[in-house]
Amino acid sequence: MRRAPLREVCVYAGSNHGTDPRWAEAARALGQLLADSGISMVYGGGAVGLMGVLADAALDHGGQVTGVITRDLFEREVGHLGLTELLVVGSMHERKLAMADRAQAFIALPGGAGTLEELFEVFTWTQLGIHAKPVAVLDVAGFYQPLLAFLDRLVDDGFLRSGHRAQLLSSGDPVDLLAQINRWEPVEIEKWLDFEDR
């Protein structure tokens, strides 16, 4: 069964800009692409780093942007005050759940430990059947190549099934990545749960 057209995408991104200006350029391009495509965005609500670049680009091009941030982070003055909607929640668990519930797909830009933790949580949820939503990385300037290679190693070592590995989409081009997301089809959960060879 095909999914409904994308209405809202969750984007994970670093709270720093990183050392390569191409990462900020990619965040800007993705924000504009989502806005121009009429796709709303939900993200972590920050005004700093790639998160801020991403949100500002979407807003500058008429996009709808929802931020979800914890009260603690908001009070540290890192919350973006110019969003379409800003939800302030009590904990990181509430934050991640609110973002995941709203989204029909997930994209990770370059980022640090928090971005990776969020990415792997929703990627694991596809394996467990908690959701049937595409998960993708915007692999700008080869940022995610070591991680993708490690996932291939997990397949080789018998800790990750090749079919599940294939569910993590990747591209260095935002337009191509969005096209992959739109073509993505869910796989039956039964194929993930039987880890023993028959």
HELIX and SHEET records of a PDB file:
HELIX    1   1 PRO A   21  ASP A   36  1                                  16    
HELIX    2   2 GLY A   49  ASP A   60  1                                  12    
HELIX    3   3 ARG A   71  GLU A   75  1                                   5    
HELIX    4   4 MET A   92  ARG A  102  1                                  11    
HELIX    5   5 ALA A  113  LEU A  128  1                                  16    
HELIX    6   6 VAL A  140  GLY A  142  5                                   3    
HELIX    7   7 GLN A  145  ASP A  156  1                                  12    
HELIX    8   8 SER A  162  ARG A  165  1                                   4    
HELIX    9   9 PRO A  174  ARG A  183  1                                  10    
HELIX   10  10 GLU A  190  LEU A  193  1                                   4    
SHEET    1   A 7 GLU A  85  VAL A  89  0                                        
SHEET    2   A 7 VAL A  65  THR A  70  1                                        
SHEET    3   A 7 SER A  40  TYR A  43  1                                        
SHEET    4   A 7 GLU A   8  TYR A  12  1                                        
SHEET    5   A 7 ALA A 105  ALA A 108  1                                        
SHEET    6   A 7 VAL A 135  LEU A 138  1                                        
SHEET    7   A 7 LEU A 168  SER A 171  1                                        
END                                                                             
